Amino acid sequence: MTGGLAVGAGKTALVTGATSGIGKETALALSRVGFNVVILGRNAAKTSDAAAWLRGQSGSAAVDVLVADLTSQSQVRRAAREFRAAHARLDVLVNNAGGVFPSWQLTEDGVERTWALNHLAPLLLALELLPLLRAGTPSRIVNVASGAHANGRIDLGAQHEEAAFSMDAYSNAKLANVLASYALARRLTGTGVTVNCVHPGVVGTSFGREAGGWIKAVSVIARPFLLSPARGAATSVHVATAPELESVTGAYFAKSSARRSSPASYDEALQERVWSAALSELGATALSLG
């Protein structure tokens, strides 16, 4: 035990969105307790710089990089292939990457970008890496959600309509993220792979920078009153490492404690609709869990 956390010696963690903010601090904390850490970022230079910083801060040379734009399903799959080629197991997957955008835009897959990054990408990455997570059992999937999911609504026929406002689109995607997490947790019950969601709190990071307008302005003005990235990462690190959570799955955490997510998130029929729709958008099948 180190600082109340499970020692990660010989274990591997993959953290997405780890070039700055909460993801970077999550990767640092995991590296400091002995994990071999792989960080995934969108920009090659920034990801390489972040890895060098992590090595220096943690004193561990075991920090590797993957580069992918997670709004692209082909790039998610390619990154997963590269990870599988380099590693025999995965002990912790922290799906931290997320974002809110200023305008409506379709990805190369014909999916609205906010939906693609915040909802589909973490699910696809988990499915692609599931064989290695099973090889690493007991292993953990930690999905960084948001308290904004409580303001979300699911209308699967209208998720990609151009009229969607940026924060509405983000809230909707984060609700879908929580719903799909619970659906996956249920499917993996008894396998040794747990799936949990976390709300990091309101953190002073560069999140919202791409959104522009009032979202960016408010984030700049409020930053002195927000949590530091290190404090924002604390719940992700706790859920990824706390020994007492080894078999806890299908839960939602805030301030390192289990909390209730929104009432809508516990609707199992809605979970199943979101799950099926996601598999359809990803061109996947239930056999992905095989």
VOGU-3710 file (C-alpha; in Angstrom, 3 decimals, decimal comma):
1> mtgglavgag> 0,000/0,000/0,000  1,180/3,531/-0,800  -0,817/6,476/0,482  -3,881/4,240/0,791  -3,658/3,159/-2,839  -3,022/-0,285/-4,247  0,553/-0,569/-5,476  0,588/-0,832/-9,257  3,931/-2,607/-9,655  3,787/-4,750/-12,767
11> ktalvtgats> 0,360/-3,393/-13,718  -0,548/-1,309/-16,750  -2,923/1,649/-16,968  -4,129/3,473/-20,075  -5,361/7,051/-19,597  -6,998/8,969/-22,440  -6,954/12,753/-22,703  -3,787/12,802/-20,625  -1,865/15,687/-22,167  -3,240/18,219/-19,674
21> gigketalal> -5,633/18,783/-16,802  -7,340/15,918/-15,010  -6,018/13,243/-17,346  -2,416/14,325/-16,907  -2,755/14,391/-13,125  -4,469/10,995/-13,155  -1,596/9,534/-15,164  0,918/11,091/-12,768  -0,774/9,644/-9,691  -0,924/6,177/-11,236
31> srvgfnvvil> 2,706/6,374/-12,299  3,756/7,384/-8,794  2,177/4,259/-7,281  3,993/1,990/-9,705  1,773/1,545/-12,745  3,238/1,310/-16,198  1,263/4,155/-17,744  0,253/4,637/-21,355  -1,206/8,028/-22,216  -3,366/8,632/-25,240
41> grnaaktsda> -3,586/12,096/-26,776  -4,715/13,657/-30,022  -1,605/15,724/-30,750  1,678/13,820/-31,150  3,950/16,618/-29,923  1,798/17,444/-26,881  1,484/13,760/-25,986  5,240/13,266/-26,227  5,846/16,372/-24,089  3,330/15,170/-21,494
51> aawlrgqsgs> 5,032/11,772/-21,328  8,414/13,424/-20,753  6,901/15,569/-17,984  5,315/12,513/-16,359  8,603/10,619/-16,396  10,343/13,533/-14,750  7,668/14,153/-12,125  7,110/10,505/-11,195  10,665/9,244/-11,514  9,381/6,350/-13,599
61> aavdvlvadl> 10,546/5,620/-17,125  7,491/3,433/-17,703  5,379/6,012/-19,524  4,445/5,308/-23,134  2,268/7,117/-25,659  -0,505/6,479/-28,131  -1,764/9,127/-30,536  -5,314/9,142/-31,861  -8,246/11,438/-32,512  -10,941/9,702/-30,497
71> tsqsqvrraa> -13,735/11,230/-32,568  -12,594/8,885/-35,363  -13,663/5,274/-34,934  -10,896/4,064/-37,232  -8,297/5,869/-35,120  -9,733/4,413/-31,895  -9,472/0,937/-33,405  -5,955/1,594/-34,677  -4,819/2,826/-31,246  -6,339/-0,274/-29,645
81> refraaharl> -4,480/-2,496/-32,134  -1,218/-0,744/-31,296  -1,872/-1,198/-27,587  -2,706/-4,893/-28,026  0,477/-5,410/-30,022  2,600/-3,924/-27,251  0,875/-5,272/-24,135  -0,374/-8,637/-22,956  -2,778/-7,246/-20,355  -4,497/-4,088/-19,176
91> dvlvnnaggv> -5,302/-3,534/-15,517  -6,894/-0,069/-15,589  -8,522/1,874/-18,419  -9,362/5,475/-17,555  -11,569/6,980/-20,258  -10,887/10,591/-19,350  -10,968/12,353/-22,743  -13,989/14,555/-23,354  -14,960/17,923/-24,665  -17,591/20,472/-25,552
101> fpswqltedg> -17,497/22,166/-28,944  -18,702/25,530/-30,263  -20,582/24,309/-33,293  -22,339/21,317/-34,734  -20,052/19,131/-36,807  -20,147/15,603/-38,137  -17,132/13,335/-37,823  -15,777/11,238/-40,675  -18,136/8,503/-39,433  -21,200/10,728/-39,827
111> vertwalnhl> -21,602/11,146/-36,060  -22,032/14,443/-34,209  -18,621/15,224/-32,699  -19,695/15,724/-29,065  -21,562/12,416/-29,126  -18,607/10,670/-30,788  -15,993/11,835/-28,277  -17,900/11,717/-24,995  -20,067/8,652/-25,539  -19,025/6,382/-28,393
121> aplllalell> -15,237/6,615/-28,068  -14,918/5,310/-24,477  -17,290/2,458/-25,204  -15,471/1,485/-28,398  -12,067/1,631/-26,723  -13,283/-0,539/-23,843  -14,713/-3,131/-26,232  -11,556/-3,171/-28,330  -9,384/-3,675/-25,240  -11,689/-6,067/-23,419
131> pllragtpsr> -9,548/-9,171/-24,097  -6,593/-7,462/-22,389  -8,766/-6,250/-19,520  -9,918/-9,824/-19,009  -6,285/-10,951/-19,075  -5,553/-8,393/-16,347  -8,353/-9,335/-13,946  -9,213/-8,044/-11,523  -9,237/-4,976/-13,779  -11,128/-1,716/-13,898
141> ivnvasgaha> -12,728/0,594/-16,439  -13,170/4,130/-15,097  -15,314/6,420/-17,239  -14,988/10,115/-16,439  -18,550/11,356/-16,731  -19,906/14,677/-15,474  -22,560/15,999/-13,172  -23,900/17,622/-16,346  -25,385/14,240/-17,247  -28,266/15,108/-14,906
151> ngridlgaqh> -29,368/17,758/-17,416  -29,202/15,381/-20,359  -31,988/13,784/-22,297  -31,917/10,896/-24,716  -33,746/11,147/-28,000  -31,853/8,716/-30,185  -33,609/9,905/-33,292  -32,417/13,482/-32,777  -28,932/13,194/-31,274  -27,253/14,402/-34,453
161> eeaafsmday> -29,545/17,282/-35,338  -27,735/20,499/-36,149  -29,900/22,507/-33,766  -28,258/20,930/-30,712  -26,684/23,566/-28,443  -23,145/22,786/-27,305  -23,815/22,281/-23,569  -27,057/20,449/-24,290  -25,163/18,148/-26,628  -22,501/17,605/-23,966
171> snaklanvla> -25,054/16,825/-21,244  -26,877/14,416/-23,537  -23,647/12,635/-24,435  -22,590/12,354/-20,806  -25,957/10,868/-19,852  -25,505/8,337/-22,650  -22,001/7,685/-21,322  -23,385/6,822/-17,880  -26,213/4,712/-19,305  -23,838/2,703/-21,497
181> syalarrltg> -21,408/2,283/-18,586  -24,134/0,701/-16,495  -25,155/-1,549/-19,387  -21,554/-2,692/-19,855  -21,080/-3,228/-16,114  -24,103/-5,498/-16,074  -22,734/-7,536/-18,989  -19,355/-7,926/-17,310  -20,658/-8,907/-13,874  -18,664/-11,856/-12,575
191> tgvtvncvhp> -15,842/-11,518/-15,111  -13,451/-9,631/-12,843  -13,718/-6,487/-14,989  -15,494/-3,616/-13,249  -17,018/-0,532/-14,871  -17,648/2,652/-12,904  -18,283/6,346/-13,624  -16,860/9,370/-11,869  -17,749/13,035/-11,641  -14,464/14,898/-11,107
201> gvvgtsfgre> -16,064/18,071/-9,789  -15,857/21,515/-11,348  -12,201/21,768/-12,202  -10,058/24,643/-13,465  -8,660/23,148/-16,672  -8,628/24,059/-20,361  -11,938/22,207/-20,764  -14,377/24,316/-22,744  -11,637/26,219/-24,526  -12,831/24,978/-27,904
211> aggwikavsv> -16,406/25,889/-27,090  -15,675/29,606/-27,192  -18,355/32,186/-26,387  -19,825/32,393/-22,921  -18,648/28,900/-21,950  -15,011/29,868/-22,427  -15,550/33,258/-20,771  -17,200/31,753/-17,691  -14,479/29,113/-17,362  -11,788/31,810/-17,396
221> iarpfllspa> -13,567/34,049/-14,872  -14,422/31,166/-12,526  -11,051/29,405/-12,701  -9,648/30,841/-9,425  -12,619/29,326/-7,573  -12,454/25,876/-9,179  -10,755/22,670/-8,089  -7,163/22,146/-9,148  -6,598/19,419/-11,778  -4,878/17,273/-9,127
231> rgaatsvhva> -7,928/17,458/-6,856  -10,169/16,828/-9,846  -8,194/13,678/-10,641  -8,520/12,333/-7,098  -11,821/10,525/-7,654  -10,608/8,842/-10,855  -7,452/7,689/-9,077  -9,444/6,437/-6,084  -11,836/4,413/-8,229  -8,928/3,049/-10,296
241> tapelesvtg> -6,843/1,920/-7,327  -8,686/1,616/-4,005  -8,474/-2,012/-2,838  -11,962/-1,925/-1,334  -13,427/-1,170/-4,775  -11,948/-4,237/-6,468  -15,360/-5,854/-6,981  -17,546/-2,714/-7,045  -19,136/-2,190/-10,451  -21,932/-0,214/-12,047
251> ayfakssarr> -21,502/2,691/-9,618  -21,135/6,460/-9,856  -18,591/8,330/-7,735  -18,042/11,964/-6,771  -15,566/13,266/-4,196  -14,223/9,695/-3,968  -17,534/8,398/-2,618  -20,340/6,445/-4,235  -23,241/8,722/-5,098  -26,548/8,457/-6,925
261> sspasydeal> -26,460/9,470/-10,561  -29,547/10,981/-12,168  -32,860/9,088/-11,962  -32,900/8,656/-15,752  -29,544/6,890/-15,659  -31,043/3,940/-13,747  -33,712/3,242/-16,374  -32,600/-0,192/-17,601  -34,810/-0,054/-20,666  -33,172/3,230/-21,627
271> qervwsaals> -29,742/1,746/-20,908  -30,499/-1,072/-23,322  -31,735/1,282/-26,041  -28,603/3,409/-25,728  -26,433/0,279/-25,708  -28,025/-1,147/-28,845  -27,881/2,184/-30,648  -24,197/2,588/-29,760  -23,339/-0,854/-31,086  -25,151/0,013/-34,287
281> elgatalslg> -23,259/3,304/-34,657  -19,986/1,507/-33,989  -20,743/-1,312/-36,387  -20,276/-3,674/-33,443  -22,291/-6,591/-32,102  -22,925/-8,236/-28,767  -20,142/-10,648/-29,751  -17,739/-7,806/-28,959  -18,031/-9,056/-25,381  -17,134/-12,595/-26,411
//
